[in-house]
Amino acid sequence: MAKSRQAKEAAVARVSQQLKAGRGIVFADFTGLLVKELQELRVALRQTGVYYEVVKKTLLKRGLSDAGLTNVSVDGLSGSISVAVSREDEVAPARTLVDFAKTHDKLKVFGGVLENNYVEADKIKFLAKLPSKPELLGQLVGSIKAPLTGLVNVLQGNLRGLVQVLRAVSQKT
């Protein structure tokens, strides 16, 4: 049954709003997935804070243009298109979809949007391999902390040596 004009306009507005606020956007083809598998995918995406919706290509085109993503074209995509959008993490939709596609070969990642430009599936798969934002921040803090820790240990070594010499002198007398 065809959607009414109001339902289509609401869908375009909903998708457009998500795309405007999205930092990570990935397009995928879910053709061939069972309903149970699609529900598993939705749960996995929801747990990572990713918005997911199945959208007709014409409505997606309108949503992209309304969101100001004029550099992004979905004309080359075929099949049933779904869009996954994360407002906080650029990598979350890519990682979740690529991980799900490893166990469900019918899910195909088409590509996505990075910095308002369309990127191909291979770049999305590479992006999915990156550590998460908290992991990257932890690595950064560790890198900053390592030289300072070494400096503190060197300075404490001199003090320890002085204390040992003074203790030895005091024990001799």
Helices and strands as residue ranges (DSSP letters): H 5-21, E 24-29, H 35-47, E 50-55, H 57-66, E 81-86, H 92-103, E 108-114, E 117-120, H 121-128, H 133-172
